[in-house]
Amino acid sequence: MDNADAITCRWALEALRNGVPNKQAVELLGSNQTKAQDLFSELLNQSSDQDNPPDRGIGMLVSGDFGAGKSHLLSHLEHEALEREFVCSRVTISKETPLFSLDKVYKSAIEHGRILNATGRLMEEIGLKLNNRGSREYDTFSRWVNSEDSGLSQVFPATLMIHERLNDFDFNNEIESFWSGDPMRIARVKEGLRTISQQSSYNFRAPRASELPPQRLRFVTELIKGAGYKGWVVLLDEIELVGSYSRLQRAKSYAELTRWLGKAEDEAYPGLVVVGTVTDDFELEVLGNSGKQDLSNAAPELQRRNEYILAARAETGMRIIQRDTIRLEQPTEEDLRDTIEKLRQIYSVAYDWEAPQLEVRTSGAGYQNRMRYKVRSAINEWDLLRLYPDSQPETEETEFHFGYEENTDLEKEAKDDAE
């Protein structure tokens, strides 16, 4: 706080006003979710352990009420991951990025991928790093991608070979777009192989579209490590949106959650670290007997379609939500007072105006005691007092409830995508 200037403080306040904490807000306010932070740090340690690395992806799921600080926590974790030389992607589950679609979530993770002190698009930055071939990390990656044990279509080592040797900016952009999730004609790949006299080294056909997303996820995770980074951290925010899907889509989403968290028995993504957030009431309203009863009905929905592997994964995903979720810690009265005092100092620096101290009223475990409500209420009061010194502001609060009604538009879009 001592070194923060007015512009930095204003950036932080604007983000907090909108309920979406940014880097500046997280750095200035910190986080009091020590249990989740410590576990995340341990996951990063495990993933980057060169002597005994995990043989698959790892992850964790955290839950909290609306306004309890899930987004703030993810911003804190993102900052830590970047500082520790991980690539980090933050994906908000939405209508455009449904959890049941690995392809769309993967593309969003690529689009929103970040690297410390880099401003370009993720795949472009990774592509530039590949110019520094010859490192131990890249040699390990190159041997893996060209081995039969990789389980990848030969289109991946073929495009890597072209990227290495052709030195054609436009062609490399096409390849990087293909790695990012865009289509690329096999004839175009073979054209590139002919140009570098390697057409006889690779003999392959176009992989099926359904095979590409998991292979891209594995390939790019290894590519990131080959470029010298510790691994890939993916933050999945607002998983509770799954509750608005159809039963079949929810079942597929639980199966995908199992994949992302590294619990799928027949798939491995070493180097991938995933953190997801979900609301506290999701288990009761969607999984439980008083809600949509997915614990009893979701997996059978897949079994009726002979999707037995997906059904088993869906069961695992639901059990993770039910049993292994880390609940965010409720702020204590001391936490609230410390945060509001930090916020008062930030506001004072931002506007060169001595913000008055406010009475911090704790309200038990109800929504009015959640950090988001306290923070926004304090900022609103200071705004009014600064602009209208004689005012006596009072904040009226209304609790937000997430609805789990099924979204028919989402189901229609999913059918259109399948077609």
DRENDO-1510 file (C-alpha; in Angstrom, 1 decimal, always signed):
<recs>
REC; n; res; u; v; w
REC; 1; MET; +0.0; +0.0; +0.0 .
REC; 2; ASP; +2.9; +2.3; +0.8 .
REC; 3; ASN; +4.0; +2.4; -2.8 .
REC; 4; ALA; +0.6; +2.5; -4.5 .
REC; 5; ASP; -0.1; +5.6; -6.6 .
REC; 6; ALA; -3.4; +7.3; -7.3 .
REC; 7; ILE; -3.9; +5.6; -10.7 .
REC; 8; THR; -3.2; +2.1; -9.3 .
REC; 9; CYS; -5.7; +2.7; -6.5 .
REC; 10; ARG; -8.4; +4.0; -8.9 .
REC; 11; TRP; -7.9; +0.9; -11.1 .
REC; 12; ALA; -8.5; -1.2; -8.0 .
REC; 13; LEU; -11.6; +0.7; -6.9 .
REC; 14; GLU; -13.2; +0.6; -10.3 .
REC; 15; ALA; -12.8; -3.2; -10.4 .
REC; 16; LEU; -14.2; -3.5; -6.9 .
REC; 17; ARG; -17.2; -1.3; -7.8 .
REC; 18; ASN; -18.0; -3.8; -10.5 .
REC; 19; GLY; -17.5; -6.8; -8.3 .
REC; 20; VAL; -14.7; -8.1; -10.5 .
REC; 21; PRO; -11.4; -7.8; -8.6 .
REC; 22; ASN; -8.4; -7.1; -10.8 .
REC; 23; LYS; -4.6; -7.6; -10.2 .
REC; 24; GLN; -4.3; -4.2; -8.5 .
REC; 25; ALA; -7.2; -4.9; -6.1 .
REC; 26; VAL; -5.8; -8.3; -5.2 .
REC; 27; GLU; -2.3; -7.0; -4.6 .
REC; 28; LEU; -3.6; -4.1; -2.4 .
REC; 29; LEU; -6.2; -6.1; -0.4 .
REC; 30; GLY; -4.7; -9.5; -0.3 .
REC; 31; SER; -6.8; -12.6; +0.5 .
REC; 32; ASN; -7.8; -14.3; +3.8 .
REC; 33; GLN; -8.5; -17.7; +2.2 .
REC; 34; THR; -5.4; -19.4; +3.7 .
REC; 35; LYS; -6.6; -23.0; +3.4 .
REC; 36; ALA; -7.4; -22.7; -0.3 .
REC; 37; GLN; -4.2; -20.7; -1.0 .
REC; 38; ASP; -2.0; -23.2; +0.8 .
REC; 39; LEU; -3.5; -26.1; -1.1 .
REC; 40; PHE; -3.0; -24.3; -4.4 .
REC; 41; SER; +0.6; -23.5; -3.6 .
REC; 42; GLU; +1.1; -27.2; -2.8 .
REC; 43; LEU; -0.4; -28.2; -6.2 .
REC; 44; LEU; +2.0; -25.8; -7.9 .
REC; 45; ASN; +4.9; -27.4; -6.0 .
REC; 46; GLN; +3.8; -30.9; -7.0 .
REC; 47; SER; +3.3; -30.0; -10.7 .
REC; 48; SER; +6.7; -28.3; -11.0 .
REC; 49; ASP; +8.6; -31.0; -9.1 .
REC; 50; GLN; +11.2; -32.1; -11.6 .
REC; 51; ASP; +12.4; -35.1; -9.5 .
REC; 52; ASN; +8.9; -36.6; -8.9 .
REC; 53; PRO; +6.3; -34.9; -11.1 .
REC; 54; PRO; +2.7; -36.2; -11.1 .
REC; 55; ASP; +1.8; -38.5; -13.9 .
REC; 56; ARG; -1.5; -36.7; -14.6 .
REC; 57; GLY; -3.2; -33.3; -14.1 .
REC; 58; ILE; -4.2; -32.2; -10.6 .
REC; 59; GLY; -6.8; -29.8; -9.3 .
REC; 60; MET; -9.2; -28.6; -6.6 .
REC; 61; LEU; -12.7; -27.2; -6.3 .
REC; 62; VAL; -13.7; -24.4; -4.0 .
REC; 63; SER; -17.3; -23.4; -3.0 .
REC; 64; GLY; -18.8; -20.3; -1.5 .
REC; 65; ASP; -21.9; -18.1; -1.6 .
REC; 66; PHE; -22.4; -15.4; -4.1 .
REC; 67; GLY; -20.2; -12.5; -2.9 .
REC; 68; ALA; -18.1; -14.7; -0.6 .
REC; 69; GLY; -14.9; -14.0; -2.5 .
REC; 70; LYS; -14.5; -16.7; -5.1 .
REC; 71; SER; -13.5; -14.4; -7.9 .
REC; 72; HIS; -11.2; -12.5; -5.6 .
REC; 73; LEU; -9.5; -15.8; -4.6 .
REC; 74; LEU; -9.1; -16.8; -8.3 .
REC; 75; SER; -7.4; -13.5; -9.0 .
REC; 76; HIS; -5.0; -14.1; -6.1 .
REC; 77; LEU; -4.3; -17.6; -7.4 .
REC; 78; GLU; -3.8; -16.3; -10.9 .
REC; 79; HIS; -1.2; -13.8; -9.7 .
REC; 80; GLU; +0.7; -16.5; -7.8 .
REC; 81; ALA; +0.7; -18.8; -10.7 .
REC; 82; LEU; +2.1; -16.2; -13.1 .
REC; 83; GLU; +4.8; -15.2; -10.6 .
REC; 84; ARG; +5.8; -18.8; -10.3 .
REC; 85; GLU; +6.3; -19.1; -14.1 .
REC; 86; PHE; +3.2; -21.0; -15.0 .
REC; 87; VAL; +1.0; -20.1; -17.9 .
REC; 88; CYS; -2.4; -19.2; -16.5 .
REC; 89; SER; -5.9; -19.1; -18.2 .
REC; 90; ARG; -9.1; -17.9; -16.5 .
REC; 91; VAL; -12.3; -19.3; -18.1 .
REC; 92; THR; -15.7; -18.2; -17.0 .
REC; 93; ILE; -18.3; -20.9; -17.6 .
REC; 94; SER; -21.1; -19.3; -19.7 .
REC; 95; LYS; -23.5; -19.8; -22.5 .
REC; 96; GLU; -20.7; -19.3; -24.9 .
REC; 97; THR; -18.3; -21.5; -23.0 .
REC; 98; PRO; -20.4; -24.5; -21.7 .
REC; 99; LEU; -18.5; -26.9; -19.4 .
REC; 100; PHE; -19.8; -29.9; -21.3 .
REC; 101; SER; -17.9; -28.8; -24.4 .
REC; 102; LEU; -14.2; -29.6; -24.0 .
REC; 103; ASP; -13.5; -27.9; -27.4 .
REC; 104; LYS; -15.1; -24.5; -26.4 .
REC; 105; VAL; -13.6; -24.5; -22.9 .
REC; 106; TYR; -10.2; -25.3; -24.4 .
REC; 107; LYS; -10.4; -22.5; -27.0 .
REC; 108; SER; -11.4; -20.1; -24.3 .
REC; 109; ALA; -8.4; -21.2; -22.1 .
REC; 110; ILE; -6.1; -20.5; -25.1 .
REC; 111; GLU; -7.8; -17.1; -25.8 .
REC; 112; HIS; -7.5; -16.0; -22.2 .
REC; 113; GLY; -4.1; -17.5; -21.5 .
REC; 114; ARG; -1.6; -15.2; -19.9 .
REC; 115; ILE; +2.2; -15.2; -19.3 .
REC; 116; LEU; +4.0; -12.9; -16.9 .
REC; 117; ASN; +5.4; -9.8; -18.6 .
REC; 118; ALA; +4.0; -10.8; -22.0 .
REC; 119; THR; +1.3; -9.0; -23.8 .
REC; 120; GLY; +0.8; -11.0; -27.0 .
REC; 121; ARG; -1.7; -13.8; -27.6 .
REC; 122; LEU; -0.8; -17.0; -25.8 .
REC; 123; MET; +0.1; -19.2; -28.7 .
REC; 124; GLU; +2.1; -16.5; -30.4 .
REC; 125; GLU; +4.2; -16.0; -27.3 .
REC; 126; ILE; +4.7; -19.8; -27.0 .
REC; 127; GLY; +5.6; -19.9; -30.7 .
REC; 128; LEU; +8.3; -17.3; -30.2 .
REC; 129; LYS; +9.7; -19.3; -27.3 .
REC; 130; LEU; +10.1; -22.3; -29.7 .
REC; 131; ASN; +12.8; -20.3; -31.5 .
REC; 132; ASN; +15.0; -21.1; -28.5 .
REC; 133; ARG; +15.2; -24.8; -29.2 .
REC; 134; GLY; +17.9; -26.9; -27.7 .
REC; 135; SER; +16.9; -26.6; -24.1 .
REC; 136; ARG; +16.5; -29.7; -22.0 .
REC; 137; GLU; +12.8; -28.9; -21.6 .
REC; 138; TYR; +12.3; -28.6; -25.4 .
REC; 139; ASP; +14.3; -31.7; -26.2 .
REC; 140; THR; +12.2; -33.7; -23.7 .
REC; 141; PHE; +9.0; -32.4; -25.3 .
REC; 142; SER; +10.2; -33.1; -28.9 .
REC; 143; ARG; +11.1; -36.7; -28.0 .
REC; 144; TRP; +7.7; -37.2; -26.4 .
REC; 145; VAL; +5.6; -35.7; -29.2 .
REC; 146; ASN; +7.4; -37.9; -31.8 .
REC; 147; SER; +7.1; -41.1; -29.8 .
REC; 148; GLU; +4.3; -43.7; -30.1 .
REC; 149; ASP; +3.6; -43.3; -26.4 .
REC; 150; SER; +2.2; -39.8; -26.9 .
REC; 151; GLY; -1.1; -41.2; -28.2 .
REC; 152; LEU; -1.4; -38.2; -30.5 .
REC; 153; SER; -2.3; -38.1; -34.2 .
REC; 154; GLN; +0.8; -37.7; -36.3 .
REC; 155; VAL; -0.6; -34.3; -37.4 .
REC; 156; PHE; +0.9; -32.9; -34.2 .
REC; 157; PRO; +4.5; -33.9; -34.7 .
REC; 158; ALA; +4.2; -33.0; -38.4 .
REC; 159; THR; +3.0; -29.5; -37.7 .
REC; 160; LEU; +5.7; -29.1; -35.0 .
REC; 161; MET; +8.3; -30.2; -37.6 .
REC; 162; ILE; +7.0; -27.6; -40.1 .
REC; 163; HIS; +7.0; -24.9; -37.4 .
REC; 164; GLU; +10.6; -25.7; -36.5 .
REC; 165; ARG; +12.0; -25.8; -40.0 .
REC; 166; LEU; +10.0; -23.9; -42.5 .
REC; 167; ASN; +10.5; -20.4; -41.0 .
REC; 168; ASP; +7.4; -19.1; -42.8 .
REC; 169; PHE; +5.6; -16.5; -40.6 .
REC; 170; ASP; +2.1; -17.0; -42.3 .
REC; 171; PHE; +2.4; -20.8; -42.2 .
REC; 172; ASN; +3.5; -20.8; -38.6 .
REC; 173; ASN; +0.4; -18.6; -37.8 .
REC; 174; GLU; -1.8; -21.3; -39.4 .
REC; 175; ILE; -0.2; -24.0; -37.3 .
REC; 176; GLU; -0.5; -22.0; -34.1 .
REC; 177; SER; -4.2; -21.4; -34.9 .
REC; 178; PHE; -4.6; -25.1; -35.4 .
REC; 179; TRP; -2.9; -25.8; -32.0 .
REC; 180; SER; -5.3; -23.2; -30.6 .
REC; 181; GLY; -8.4; -25.0; -31.8 .
REC; 182; ASP; -9.0; -23.9; -35.4 .
REC; 183; PRO; -9.3; -26.3; -38.3 .
REC; 184; MET; -6.5; -27.0; -40.7 .
REC; 185; ARG; -6.7; -29.0; -43.9 .
REC; 186; ILE; -4.5; -32.1; -44.0 .
REC; 187; ALA; -3.5; -31.2; -47.5 .
REC; 188; ARG; -2.1; -28.0; -46.2 .
REC; 189; VAL; +0.0; -29.9; -43.6 .
REC; 190; LYS; +1.3; -32.2; -46.3 .
REC; 191; GLU; +2.2; -29.2; -48.5 .
REC; 192; GLY; +4.3; -27.9; -45.7 .
REC; 193; LEU; +6.0; -31.3; -45.3 .
REC; 194; ARG; +6.9; -31.4; -49.0 .
REC; 195; THR; +8.4; -27.9; -48.7 .
REC; 196; ILE; +10.9; -29.1; -46.1 .
REC; 197; SER; +11.4; -32.5; -47.8 .
REC; 198; GLN; +9.8; -34.4; -45.0 .
REC; 199; GLN; +6.7; -35.8; -46.7 .
REC; 200; SER; +7.9; -39.4; -46.3 .
REC; 201; SER; +8.4; -39.0; -42.6 .
REC; 202; TYR; +4.8; -38.8; -41.7 .
REC; 203; ASN; +1.9; -40.9; -43.0 .
REC; 204; PHE; -1.5; -40.0; -41.5 .
REC; 205; ARG; -5.1; -39.2; -42.3 .
REC; 206; ALA; -7.2; -36.5; -40.8 .
REC; 207; PRO; -8.2; -37.4; -37.2 .
REC; 208; ARG; -11.9; -37.4; -36.3 .
REC; 209; ALA; -13.1; -34.0; -34.9 .
REC; 210; SER; -14.0; -35.6; -31.6 .
REC; 211; GLU; -10.4; -36.8; -31.1 .
REC; 212; LEU; -8.8; -33.4; -31.5 .
REC; 213; PRO; -9.8; -31.5; -28.3 .
REC; 214; PRO; -8.3; -34.0; -25.8 .
REC; 215; GLN; -5.2; -34.4; -28.0 .
REC; 216; ARG; -4.8; -30.6; -28.3 .
REC; 217; LEU; -5.1; -30.3; -24.5 .
REC; 218; ARG; -2.4; -32.8; -23.9 .
REC; 219; PHE; -0.2; -31.5; -26.7 .
REC; 220; VAL; -0.4; -27.8; -25.6 .
REC; 221; THR; +0.2; -28.7; -22.0 .
REC; 222; GLU; +3.4; -30.4; -23.0 .
REC; 223; LEU; +4.2; -27.6; -25.4 .
REC; 224; ILE; +4.0; -25.1; -22.6 .
REC; 225; LYS; +6.5; -27.1; -20.6 .
REC; 226; GLY; +8.7; -27.5; -23.6 .
REC; 227; ALA; +8.8; -23.7; -24.0 .
REC; 228; GLY; +10.3; -23.4; -20.5 .
REC; 229; TYR; +7.3; -22.8; -18.3 .
REC; 230; LYS; +6.4; -24.8; -15.2 .
REC; 231; GLY; +3.0; -25.9; -16.4 .
REC; 232; TRP; -0.5; -24.7; -17.3 .
REC; 233; VAL; -3.0; -23.4; -14.7 .
REC; 234; VAL; -6.6; -23.2; -15.7 .
REC; 235; LEU; -9.1; -21.4; -13.5 .
REC; 236; LEU; -12.8; -22.4; -14.1 .
REC; 237; ASP; -15.1; -19.8; -12.6 .
REC; 238; GLU; -18.9; -20.0; -12.1 .
REC; 239; ILE; -19.3; -23.8; -12.6 .
REC; 240; GLU; -22.8; -23.4; -11.0 .
REC; 241; LEU; -24.1; -22.4; -14.4 .
REC; 242; VAL; -24.2; -26.1; -15.1 .
REC; 243; GLY; -27.4; -26.1; -13.1 .
REC; 244; SER; -29.2; -24.3; -16.0 .
REC; 245; TYR; -28.3; -27.0; -18.6 .
REC; 246; SER; -30.5; -30.0; -19.5 .
REC; 247; ARG; -29.9; -33.2; -17.6 .
REC; 248; LEU; -27.9; -34.7; -20.4 .
REC; 249; GLN; -25.7; -31.6; -20.6 .
REC; 250; ARG; -25.2; -31.6; -16.9 .
REC; 251; ALA; -24.2; -35.2; -16.9 .
REC; 252; LYS; -21.6; -34.5; -19.6 .
REC; 253; SER; -20.4; -31.5; -17.6 .
REC; 254; TYR; -19.7; -33.6; -14.6 .
REC; 255; ALA; -17.7; -36.0; -16.8 .
REC; 256; GLU; -15.7; -33.0; -18.2 .
REC; 257; LEU; -15.1; -31.7; -14.6 .
REC; 258; THR; -13.6; -35.1; -13.9 .
REC; 259; ARG; -11.3; -34.8; -16.9 .
REC; 260; TRP; -10.2; -31.2; -16.0 .
REC; 261; LEU; -9.4; -32.1; -12.3 .
REC; 262; GLY; -7.2; -35.0; -13.3 .
REC; 263; LYS; -9.5; -37.8; -12.1 .
REC; 264; ALA; -10.2; -39.5; -15.5 .
REC; 265; GLU; -8.7; -43.0; -15.3 .
REC; 266; ASP; -7.8; -43.3; -18.9 .
REC; 267; GLU; -6.5; -39.8; -19.6 .
REC; 268; ALA; -3.5; -38.0; -18.2 .
REC; 269; TYR; -2.4; -34.3; -18.6 .
REC; 270; PRO; +0.7; -33.9; -16.5 .
REC; 271; GLY; +1.6; -30.3; -15.9 .
REC; 272; LEU; -2.1; -29.2; -15.9 .
REC; 273; VAL; -3.4; -27.6; -12.7 .
REC; 274; VAL; -7.1; -26.7; -12.5 .
REC; 275; VAL; -9.1; -24.8; -9.9 .
REC; 276; GLY; -12.9; -24.6; -10.2 .
REC; 277; THR; -15.4; -22.5; -8.2 .
REC; 278; VAL; -19.0; -23.4; -7.5 .
REC; 279; THR; -21.8; -22.0; -5.3 .
REC; 280; ASP; -22.5; -23.6; -1.9 .
REC; 281; ASP; -26.1; -24.5; -2.7 .
REC; 282; PHE; -25.3; -26.3; -5.9 .
REC; 283; GLU; -25.1; -29.7; -4.2 .
REC; 284; LEU; -28.5; -29.2; -2.6 .
REC; 285; GLU; -30.3; -27.6; -5.5 .
REC; 286; VAL; -28.9; -29.7; -8.4 .
REC; 287; LEU; -27.3; -32.8; -7.0 .
REC; 288; GLY; -29.5; -33.5; -4.0 .
REC; 289; ASN; -32.9; -35.1; -3.6 .
REC; 290; SER; -34.6; -31.8; -2.8 .
REC; 291; GLY; -33.4; -30.3; -6.2 .
REC; 292; LYS; -32.8; -31.9; -9.6 .
REC; 293; GLN; -31.6; -35.2; -8.1 .
REC; 294; ASP; -28.6; -35.5; -10.4 .
REC; 295; LEU; -26.9; -37.9; -8.1 .
REC; 296; SER; -29.6; -40.4; -8.9 .
REC; 297; ASN; -30.4; -39.5; -12.5 .
REC; 298; ALA; -27.4; -37.9; -14.4 .
REC; 299; ALA; -25.3; -41.0; -14.9 .
REC; 300; PRO; -28.2; -43.2; -16.0 .
REC; 301; GLU; -29.0; -40.5; -18.6 .
REC; 302; LEU; -25.6; -41.3; -20.2 .
REC; 303; GLN; -26.0; -45.1; -19.7 .
REC; 304; ARG; -29.2; -45.1; -21.7 .
REC; 305; ARG; -27.1; -43.8; -24.6 .
REC; 306; ASN; -24.5; -46.5; -24.1 .
REC; 307; GLU; -22.0; -43.8; -22.9 .
REC; 308; TYR; -20.7; -46.0; -20.0 .
REC; 309; ILE; -17.3; -44.3; -19.7 .
REC; 310; LEU; -18.8; -40.9; -19.6 .
REC; 311; ALA; -21.4; -42.2; -17.0 .
REC; 312; ALA; -18.6; -43.3; -14.7 .
REC; 313; ARG; -16.8; -40.0; -15.1 .
REC; 314; ALA; -20.0; -38.1; -14.4 .
REC; 315; GLU; -20.4; -40.1; -11.1 .
REC; 316; THR; -16.8; -39.2; -10.2 .
REC; 317; GLY; -17.5; -35.5; -11.0 .
REC; 318; MET; -20.6; -35.3; -8.8 .
REC; 319; ARG; -18.8; -37.0; -5.9 .
REC; 320; ILE; -16.0; -34.5; -6.2 .
REC; 321; ILE; -18.5; -31.6; -5.8 .
REC; 322; GLN; -20.3; -33.5; -3.0 .
REC; 323; ARG; -17.3; -34.6; -1.0 .
REC; 324; ASP; -14.0; -32.9; -2.0 .
REC; 325; THR; -15.0; -29.3; -2.3 .
REC; 326; ILE; -13.1; -26.8; -0.2 .
REC; 327; ARG; -15.5; -24.3; +1.4 .
REC; 328; LEU; -14.4; -20.7; +1.5 .
REC; 329; GLU; -13.8; -19.4; +5.0 .
REC; 330; GLN; -16.3; -16.9; +6.4 .
REC; 331; PRO; -14.6; -13.5; +7.2 .
REC; 332; THR; -14.2; -12.8; +10.9 .
REC; 333; GLU; -15.0; -9.5; +12.4 .
REC; 334; GLU; -11.3; -8.7; +12.4 .
REC; 335; ASP; -11.0; -9.7; +8.7 .
REC; 336; LEU; -13.8; -7.3; +7.8 .
REC; 337; ARG; -12.3; -4.4; +9.8 .
REC; 338; ASP; -8.9; -4.9; +8.4 .
REC; 339; THR; -10.2; -5.0; +4.8 .
REC; 340; ILE; -12.3; -1.9; +5.2 .
REC; 341; GLU; -9.3; +0.0; +6.7 .
REC; 342; LYS; -7.1; -1.1; +3.8 .
REC; 343; LEU; -9.9; +0.0; +1.4 .
REC; 344; ARG; -10.1; +3.4; +3.2 .
REC; 345; GLN; -6.4; +4.0; +2.7 .
REC; 346; ILE; -6.7; +3.0; -1.0 .
REC; 347; TYR; -9.7; +5.4; -1.5 .
REC; 348; SER; -7.8; +8.2; +0.2 .
REC; 349; VAL; -4.8; +7.8; -2.1 .
REC; 350; ALA; -7.0; +7.4; -5.2 .
REC; 351; TYR; -8.8; +10.7; -4.7 .
REC; 352; ASP; -6.3; +12.7; -2.5 .
REC; 353; TRP; -9.1; +12.9; +0.0 .
REC; 354; GLU; -9.1; +11.6; +3.6 .
REC; 355; ALA; -11.9; +9.0; +3.6 .
REC; 356; PRO; -13.6; +8.9; +7.0 .
REC; 357; GLN; -13.6; +5.7; +9.0 .
REC; 358; LEU; -16.9; +3.9; +8.8 .
REC; 359; GLU; -18.7; +1.8; +11.3 .
REC; 360; VAL; -18.3; -1.9; +10.3 .
REC; 361; ARG; -21.4; -3.7; +11.3 .
REC; 362; THR; -21.2; -7.5; +11.3 .
REC; 363; SER; -24.4; -9.3; +10.6 .
REC; 364; GLY; -23.8; -12.9; +11.5 .
REC; 365; ALA; -23.6; -15.5; +8.7 .
REC; 366; GLY; -26.1; -13.8; +6.4 .
REC; 367; TYR; -25.5; -12.3; +3.0 .
REC; 368; GLN; -25.0; -8.8; +4.5 .
REC; 369; ASN; -21.8; -10.1; +6.2 .
REC; 370; ARG; -20.2; -11.2; +2.9 .
REC; 371; MET; -17.1; -9.3; +1.9 .
REC; 372; ARG; -18.5; -8.2; -1.5 .
REC; 373; TYR; -21.4; -6.4; +0.1 .
REC; 374; LYS; -19.2; -4.7; +2.8 .
REC; 375; VAL; -16.6; -3.5; +0.2 .
REC; 376; ARG; -19.2; -2.1; -2.3 .
REC; 377; SER; -21.2; -0.5; +0.5 .
REC; 378; ALA; -18.1; +1.3; +1.9 .
REC; 379; ILE; -17.0; +2.5; -1.6 .
REC; 380; ASN; -20.5; +3.8; -2.3 .
REC; 381; GLU; -20.7; +5.7; +1.0 .
REC; 382; TRP; -17.3; +7.3; +0.4 .
REC; 383; ASP; -18.3; +8.3; -3.1 .
REC; 384; LEU; -21.4; +10.1; -1.7 .
REC; 385; LEU; -19.6; +11.8; +1.2 .
REC; 386; ARG; -16.8; +13.0; -1.1 .
REC; 387; LEU; -19.2; +14.4; -3.7 .
REC; 388; TYR; -21.9; +15.5; -1.3 .
REC; 389; PRO; -20.3; +16.2; +2.1 .
REC; 390; ASP; -23.6; +17.0; +3.9 .
REC; 391; SER; -25.2; +13.7; +2.8 .
REC; 392; GLN; -26.0; +10.9; +5.2 .
REC; 393; PRO; -25.9; +7.8; +3.0 .
REC; 394; GLU; -27.6; +4.6; +3.9 .
REC; 395; THR; -27.1; +1.4; +1.9 .
REC; 396; GLU; -30.0; -0.8; +1.1 .
REC; 397; GLU; -28.9; -4.4; +0.2 .
REC; 398; THR; -30.7; -7.1; -1.7 .
REC; 399; GLU; -29.4; -10.7; -1.8 .
REC; 400; PHE; -28.7; -12.2; -5.1 .
REC; 401; HIS; -29.9; -15.8; -5.7 .
REC; 402; PHE; -28.6; -17.8; -8.6 .
REC; 403; GLY; -31.4; -19.6; -10.5 .
REC; 404; TYR; -31.0; -23.1; -11.8 .
REC; 405; GLU; -33.8; -23.1; -14.4 .
REC; 406; GLU; -32.9; -25.0; -17.5 .
REC; 407; ASN; -31.9; -22.9; -20.5 .
REC; 408; THR; -33.6; -24.2; -23.7 .
REC; 409; ASP; -31.5; -21.9; -25.9 .
REC; 410; LEU; -28.3; -23.6; -24.6 .
REC; 411; GLU; -29.7; -27.0; -25.5 .
REC; 412; LYS; -30.6; -25.8; -29.0 .
REC; 413; GLU; -27.1; -24.4; -29.5 .
REC; 414; ALA; -25.5; -27.7; -28.4 .
REC; 415; LYS; -27.6; -29.6; -30.9 .
REC; 416; ASP; -26.6; -27.2; -33.6 .
REC; 417; ASP; -22.9; -27.7; -32.7 .
REC; 418; ALA; -23.3; -31.5; -32.8 .
REC; 419; GLU; -24.8; -31.3; -36.3 .
</recs>
